[in-house]
Amino acid sequence: MNFLSLLFGVSTVDELKTEFADELAAEDIDGLVGVADETYPAKKGAKKDLYEENMRRKQEGENPKKWPEGFTVGCSYLTQLGCFAGLQCRNTAFARALALALVFPLLGVDYWLTDDNDCYNDILPDRVKCLVHKLRTRARSDERVSELHEAGELEELREYLEDEYETAYEEIVATLREEHPSFWDEDEEEFNGPVSTNAIEGGNWRLKYGLGVPYARCHAARARTSLLALRESMSTFTNGEPAESFAHRHGSFSFEQVLGESSTQPLPPRKEDHVTQAA
């Protein structure tokens, strides 16, 4: 699903920048960054199946499976606008062709931000890999991290990782500042563009939480995740306070378009329930 088409009547960020140039300028949005990520909500009954499978594997001396069977939900997101750009919900595993379709609405962003999933390799010209994912991967093979962890020196380990993050953050900001100066705030002397996929990670968590219960059929899960992403994009209240989204202020979508005009027919009279009848 292309949410830019749904919300703004455009297909890509390039078209969005042209059609909504005045609105973006009025809100001091000089650049747009697109992030993409995948999540895997479990299918109905999959967690029980995983438990039973791992019990069998344990008895036979095999390694346990890590994850239950789930749907592949891919999301692309515009951090400056706080809205989803694209969404997929499929039974199949994530692949290069799906990555191409997922990021298509983001064509025209200043840079792309993803994890280190190989499906994005060579298809995003200005791709930036998430700093947090990069450091997690590095930490797994860092001998110093292993030594401190085995010795139980948690405070020293925390300080070491913080220093590693600070160094890596300064390096990536120096590069992005040079390549994308529109995200550098001269007054505050800081880079205000994202360097991690935290925005879409939070969006993925809210989608999984919003599903409420596991679904058995892909089309039902797809409909639910699409509605949740749409509600997020059209938000009027977030983080515990009123916060009207860019899509709500300037977009062309309304729920009335989907639901149709309200009926002028009166509601049927309510039948007395058995409690009233018994009384």
Secondary structure, DSSP 8 states (H G I E B T S, - for coil): -BHHHHHHS-SSHHHHHHHTHHHHHHTT----EEEEEEE--BBTTHHHHHHHHHHHHHHTT-----S--B-EEEEEEETTTTEEEEEEEESS---HHHHHHHHGGGTT-SEEEE-S-GGGTTT-TTEEE-HHHHHHHHHHT-HHHHHHHHHT-HHHHHHHHHHHHHHHHHHHHHHHHHH-GGGEETTTTEE-S--SSHHHHHHHHHHHHHH-S-BSSHHHHHHHHHHHHHHHHT-SEETTEE---HHHHH----HHHHH-S---S--------HHHHH-
